[in-house]
Amino acid sequence: MYFREFPLYQYDFDGKGQNVKLVTDLLRRVAVRSKVRANTLLMDKYDVKEGETPEIVADLYYGNSQYHWVIILLNHITGWHDWPLDAVSYNKYLENKYGDNIDATHHYEINQTSGDTTTKLEVSSDTSGATIVTNREYEDRLQDEKRQIRLIDRTYLRLFVEEFKKLIKR
């Protein structure tokens, strides 16, 4: 469904006109404006559950797994590393990255005291009041952030897809 809308071009593979084929312009891109992503009237928050893929989420939310590309595009997912891992894959990832040091210190942090006080600041180990963050805790936070995605409200899905089709053909 996604690549079907991309323009096709004739490409001469041998430079002599003997081996010309139609190819999809994979370099064509359409980006979602940050104002659209931030619009709470257009977007819904969704927490990805254990084992869910973009196809599963699209099927659950939009009733069609073929809209997985909408989820990927809206959330700037460019590879497997941008999607939350299932428990088995996550544990293997931790073992491969940290070996026996999964629960070792990753960094130290303190709460920010002005502005957004929920924000943590990374500091040196000798900073007063600094707390330890282990490798596991650090990676758990990253996974939790990846689990929180945005979905375009079902009401606007058709309009979004139509606009994408127009823009990708330009």
C-alpha positions in Angstrom: 0.0 0.0 0.0 2.8 2.5 0.9 5.2 2.0 -2.0 2.3 1.6 -4.5 1.8 5.4 -4.4 5.5 6.2 -5.3 6.2 7.4 -8.8 7.8 4.9 -11.3 10.7 5.8 -13.6 12.3 4.1 -16.5 15.8 3.1 -15.6 18.4 2.0 -18.1 20.5 -0.6 -16.3 23.1 -1.1 -18.9 23.2 2.5 -20.3 22.6 1.2 -23.9 18.8 0.9 -23.8 18.9 -2.9 -23.8 17.9 -3.4 -20.2 15.3 -0.7 -19.3 12.9 -1.4 -16.4 10.4 0.5 -14.4 11.7 1.3 -10.9 10.0 2.8 -7.9 11.5 6.1 -6.7 12.4 5.0 -3.2 14.2 8.2 -2.4 10.9 10.2 -2.5 10.0 11.4 1.0 7.0 13.0 2.7 7.3 14.3 6.3 4.6 15.0 8.8 4.9 18.6 10.1 5.6 18.8 13.9 2.5 21.0 14.3 0.4 18.2 13.0 2.0 15.6 15.3 1.5 17.9 18.3 -2.2 18.6 17.5 -4.1 16.8 20.2 -7.3 17.0 18.2 -5.8 15.0 15.3 -3.7 12.6 17.3 -4.3 10.0 19.9 -1.7 8.6 22.3 -1.2 4.9 22.3 1.0 2.6 24.5 2.4 -0.3 22.5 1.8 -3.5 24.3 4.2 -6.5 24.7 4.7 -8.1 21.3 2.7 -5.6 19.2 4.1 -4.7 15.8 3.1 -1.7 13.7 0.9 -4.1 11.7 -0.9 -5.3 14.8 -1.4 -1.8 16.1 -2.8 -0.7 12.7 -5.2 -3.6 12.7 -6.4 -3.0 16.2 -6.7 0.8 15.8 -7.6 1.3 12.2 -9.1 -2.1 11.4 -6.5 -2.8 8.7 -2.9 -3.9 9.1 -2.1 -2.3 5.8 -2.0 1.1 7.5 1.1 0.2 9.5 3.0 2.7 7.3 0.9 5.5 8.7 2.1 4.6 12.2 5.7 4.3 11.1 5.6 7.7 9.3 3.9 9.6 12.1 6.3 8.3 14.7 9.5 8.7 12.7 10.3 5.0 12.9 13.3 4.4 10.6 14.4 0.9 11.7 13.8 -1.9 14.2 15.7 0.1 16.8 12.9 2.7 16.9 10.2 0.2 17.9 9.9 -1.3 21.4 11.4 -4.8 21.6 9.5 -7.8 23.0 10.7 -9.2 26.3 12.9 -12.0 24.8 14.5 -9.7 22.2 15.0 -7.0 24.8 16.8 -9.3 27.3 19.1 -10.5 24.4 19.8 -6.9 23.5 20.8 -6.1 27.1 23.0 -9.2 27.3 24.7 -8.4 24.0 25.2 -4.7 24.8 26.3 -5.0 28.5 27.3 -8.6 29.0 27.6 -9.2 32.8 27.4 -5.4 33.5 23.6 -5.0 32.9 23.1 -3.8 36.5 26.3 -1.7 36.6 26.2 2.1 36.8 25.3 3.8 33.5 25.3 7.4 34.9 24.3 9.6 37.8 21.5 12.1 37.9 19.6 14.7 39.9 16.2 16.3 39.5 16.2 19.7 37.8 15.3 22.3 40.4 13.8 25.0 38.1 11.6 24.9 35.0 10.3 21.3 34.4 11.3 19.7 37.7 10.3 16.2 36.3 13.4 16.4 34.0 16.5 14.6 35.2 20.0 16.0 34.7 23.0 13.8 34.1 25.8 14.8 36.5 29.1 13.5 37.8 29.3 11.0 40.6 30.5 13.5 43.1 27.5 15.8 42.7 25.6 16.3 45.9 22.3 14.3 45.9 23.1 12.4 42.7 21.5 9.0 42.3 22.8 6.0 40.3 21.0 4.9 37.2 22.0 1.4 36.1 22.3 0.3 32.5 19.1 -1.7 32.9 17.2 1.4 34.2 18.6 3.5 31.4 17.5 1.1 28.7 14.1 0.5 30.4 13.4 4.3 30.1 14.3 4.2 26.4 12.0 1.3 25.8 9.2 3.0 27.7 9.6 6.1 25.6 9.4 4.0 22.4 6.2 2.4 23.7 4.4 5.8 23.7 3.4 6.5 20.1 1.0 8.8 18.4 -1.8 7.7 16.1 -3.8 9.9 13.8 -7.4 9.8 14.9 -9.5 7.4 12.8 -11.7 10.2 11.6 -8.8 11.8 9.8 -7.1 8.7 8.5 -8.7 8.9 5.0 -7.7 12.5 4.6 -4.2 11.8 5.8 -3.8 9.0 3.2 -5.2 11.1 0.4 -2.8 14.0 1.3 0.1 11.6 1.4 -0.8 10.2 -2.1 -0.9 13.8 -3.5 2.4 14.8 -1.9 4.3 11.7 -2.8 3.5 12.0 -6.5 4.8 15.6 -6.8 
